[in-house]
Amino acid sequence: MRSIRRRRAVLGTTALLSVTALLTACGGSDDDATSQDSASAGTPSGSITVLTWRTDLVKDGTFDKYVTAFKAKYPDVKDVKVEGITDYEGEVKTRMSTDDYGDVLAIVGSVKPQQFQQFFEPLGDTAEMSKTYRWLNDKSYEGKAYGIPVVGNVQGIVYNKKVFEQAGITEFPTTPDAFIADLQAIKDKVPGTDPLYTNYKDSWPVSAWEYYRGIPSADPDYVNEMTTWDAPWADGHDHEVIDGLLFDVASKKLIEADPTTTNWEQSKQLLGTGKIGTMLLGSWAIPQMQAAAVAAGNSADDIGYMPFPAQKDGKFHATAGGDYNLAINIHSDNKVTARAWIDWFNNDSGYSESQVGLSPLIDGAVPAALKDFTDQAELITPNPAPAGKESLFSDIDTASGIILTDAGYRKKIIDDARSGKRTKQQVFDDLNKAWAKGRAEAGS
Amino acid sequence: MANVTGVVPTPAKNAGDVRSRAARLIKPGGTRGGRRRSLTPYLFLVIPVGLLVLLTYVPVANMFFYSITDWDGLDKTKNVIGFDNYVSVFTEPDNLRVFVVSLYYFAGSFVQMALALYFATLLSFKVRFKNLWKGFLFFPYLINGVAIGLIFLNFVKPGGGLDSTLMALGLDSLVKQWTGDPDVINYTLAGVSVWRYMGLNFVMFLGAIQSVPRDIYEAADLDGATRWHQFRHIILPSIRPIVGLSFILAISGSLSVFEIPYIMTGGANGSETFVIRTVRMAFVNNKVGLASAMAVVLLIIVLLVTWLQRRLVPDEEVDIV
């Protein structure tokens, strides 16, 4: 029995080692990034690699057309290699610990502003570039812009117009309570339809609720002010309004019956066929929902987009902001061409129109599907953090352990609301406590 | 036995002339051949040990280092902060709550061992289509964990296979939200885990049972022992070390549950396990330092449990006569 005895210890530890190896596999080289000459001079030539999160557009050949058009404009360019990455955030973050993360890539969410200069080539002065581009503030640090958004999204609610008609709703709700009453009307009058679908299982649609911050208060400085409060989940602040709405719809059973088994692809079709009333997603979702409605034999006109149910001074508001921002790898050896790709993509590719989004160019056109929405709701562009405090918000967020942009804490709100194990006040108290702790630790 | 060292293969052990011929062949080389011979095993070892060091020990050493830093997984600088990460592993209530979830899987592992023992005993006697049943029972263990997660996701979803089966049997009252109900979810997931790993336990038990010489059963039969007596006094004592091993695997296994709940729920709705939390800490919350500390803690717990078990249940010479 000796051999068994020895194997026992080995078995236990190897199971563990494989877990730990998973964690440590992402360690990286610590070499210092040396900044090279700027990317503005020279003629685009040679070849570059572009990393993209739009695997669907790589597969359906859209990117091939982009590359052909780009090469037609710059005949010296030999090749543009497009790499579509499914788990974009996770994989690119890991690759960024090496030097090899493409020439052009979109800035992943986990990079903090003060880390931009370690990884990306500065594209120019934010003030100067703001004359041409919108929403540069997100990815700027100390007056330099490191990324340009490919498309602008507005934040509202995508809904099925027919369901609203059947429930007898004729006007956009102006308060969260009115919205809940409308959802209740859908539940009562349109049997078999989930009034609101959270897409809980897929997580990221739940995290999209975060981007309503700044809407109820109509305050472009909301995020900056949040760093000065110990209790953002109180006093009618936006987080209390947004997460309060989430808690209420979940506790009143106005969401899908079993959130743990939702399915994103299926949800598009369910919304298109009127089995779902509303989903809280950015305007980028509109074309996908319309396509699903058409595929299911309904009309693209069934899909509507309405503002978040809160008004300030009798007006709806909606935040507008950049989607992913394109940036240049600081280790790239063809920065000229990389820069040319970014400029071409924003000016000539027609990407933003095809995505029913706002153009990143200041004088860009508003797509037809958003016209109604932008007529009703006033757009707010969040202000940048004051100088020296660029990373304060994300530092507090990390230290608090809440991680506002991750679905985790909102999924817990849904769990608590459904099970009734904790009241809304208890949930908010905990969040406020965590936020206050984060503020203390981040040294604000 | 002898060839492990990889020297000169001497297949015919008993043939004296072969051996002497081999000795003659080596002789002219003298000491040089001897040195080469003494180096050979190490040369063979260089590649596997090198790979082991590169892919296991270096990453683990790195992990120990990360666990005392505040690294976010991305930044070029890593600040050493001492044992703060270890303190928060044991002081933050959310980090402790995940251990409670492990208890469901730990309890499940006893069900699993009982079932495995039952089937192993049953199939060690004369049964028709014995190998077919063995195949059925072991099969789930061969399926990829991700596939199992997806299969059961569809099986337990509302209106899925489980609900339809219950309704077909007229047991409508038992239909539940198997993963939607926070009071049920961990039983569901532990059940899937039992389904998957029972086959492994079963094969281990069966192997141990079959190593018992057949004549002992015959002798017991002659003495008029029933099947229960045979189980109690022959089978159980002879597989004690294997049961002990299963117990250890159950503890470490229930602490490091990962893929089934991760695929099925992503740790939502109160089903978060220690490893899911570790992974989330590292890749979502960007606290690689804390996550590394959690991994180290898990490693230490498992080593501790193994050591304790060996202390409490020392291996005895099996004596069933």
Contacts between the chains, C-beta under 8 A, distances in Angstrom:
chain1	res1	chain2	res2	distance
A	1	B	241	5.1
A	1	B	315	5.4
A	1	B	317	7.5
A	1	B	318	6.8
A	4	B	241	5.2
A	4	B	242	7.3
A	4	B	245	6.2
A	4	B	315	7.7
A	5	B	241	7.5
A	5	B	310	7.5
A	5	B	315	5.3
A	7	B	245	7.6
A	8	B	244	7.7
A	8	B	245	5.1
A	8	B	248	5.8
A	8	B	306	6.7
A	8	B	310	7.7
A	9	B	306	5.4
A	9	B	310	7.9
A	11	B	245	7.6
A	11	B	248	7.8
A	11	B	249	6.5
A	12	B	248	6.0
A	12	B	249	7.2
A	12	B	252	4.8
A	12	B	302	5.0
A	12	B	303	7.3
A	12	B	305	7.6
A	12	B	306	4.9
A	13	B	299	7.3
A	13	B	302	6.7
A	13	B	303	6.7
A	13	B	306	7.9
A	15	B	252	6.0
A	15	B	253	7.4
A	15	B	256	6.0
A	15	B	302	7.6
A	16	B	252	7.1
A	16	B	256	6.6
A	16	B	295	7.8
A	16	B	298	6.1
A	16	B	299	4.9
A	16	B	302	5.5
A	17	B	56	5.6
A	17	B	60	6.4
A	17	B	299	7.8
A	19	B	256	6.1
A	19	B	258	7.4
A	19	B	275	6.0
A	19	B	278	7.6
A	19	B	295	6.2
A	19	B	298	7.1
A	20	B	59	7.0
A	20	B	60	5.7
A	20	B	63	5.1
A	20	B	292	7.8
A	20	B	295	4.5
A	20	B	296	7.7
A	20	B	299	6.6
A	21	B	55	7.0
A	21	B	56	6.4
A	21	B	59	4.9
A	21	B	60	7.3
A	22	B	279	7.6
A	23	B	63	6.0
A	23	B	66	7.9
A	23	B	278	7.0
A	23	B	279	7.7
A	23	B	282	5.6
A	23	B	288	7.4
A	23	B	291	5.9
A	23	B	292	6.0
A	23	B	295	5.4
A	24	B	59	3.9
A	24	B	60	6.9
A	24	B	62	4.7
A	24	B	63	4.3
A	24	B	66	6.9
A	24	B	292	7.2
A	25	B	59	6.4
A	26	B	73	6.3
A	26	B	282	7.8
A	26	B	288	7.5
A	27	B	59	7.4
A	27	B	62	5.1
A	27	B	66	7.1
A	30	B	76	5.8
A	30	B	77	7.9
A	32	B	76	7.0
A	33	B	76	7.3
A	90	B	283	6.2
A	93	B	73	6.9
A	93	B	74	6.4
A	93	B	283	7.8
A	96	B	74	6.4
A	97	B	74	7.1
A	110	B	72	7.6
A	110	B	73	7.5
A	110	B	74	6.4
A	110	B	286	5.4
A	111	B	74	6.4
A	112	B	72	7.9
A	115	B	74	6.4
A	115	B	75	6.1
A	118	B	75	7.4
A	118	B	76	5.4
A	200	B	268	6.9
A	201	B	265	7.7
A	201	B	266	7.3
A	201	B	268	7.6
A	203	B	266	6.3
A	203	B	268	7.8
A	257	B	158	6.5
A	257	B	177	7.2
A	257	B	180	7.1
A	258	B	157	7.1
A	258	B	158	4.9
A	258	B	177	4.7
A	258	B	179	7.2
A	258	B	180	3.5
A	259	B	180	6.5
A	259	B	269	7.8
A	260	B	177	7.7
A	260	B	179	4.1
A	260	B	180	5.0
A	260	B	185	7.3
A	260	B	265	5.5
A	260	B	268	6.3
A	260	B	269	5.5
A	261	B	153	7.0
A	261	B	156	8.0
A	261	B	157	4.0
A	261	B	158	6.4
A	261	B	179	6.4
A	261	B	180	6.9
A	398	B	72	7.3
A	398	B	285	6.9
A	398	B	286	6.2
A	398	B	287	7.2
A	401	B	92	7.6
A	401	B	94	7.7
A	401	B	285	6.6
A	403	B	284	6.4
A	403	B	285	5.4
A	406	B	284	5.1
A	406	B	285	7.4
A	408	B	280	6.9
A	408	B	284	6.8
A	411	B	268	5.0
A	411	B	269	7.6
A	415	B	182	6.2
A	415	B	268	7.1
A	415	B	269	5.2
A	415	B	270	6.4
A	418	B	180	7.9
A	418	B	182	7.6
A	419	B	182	4.8
A	419	B	183	7.8
A	421	B	182	7.5
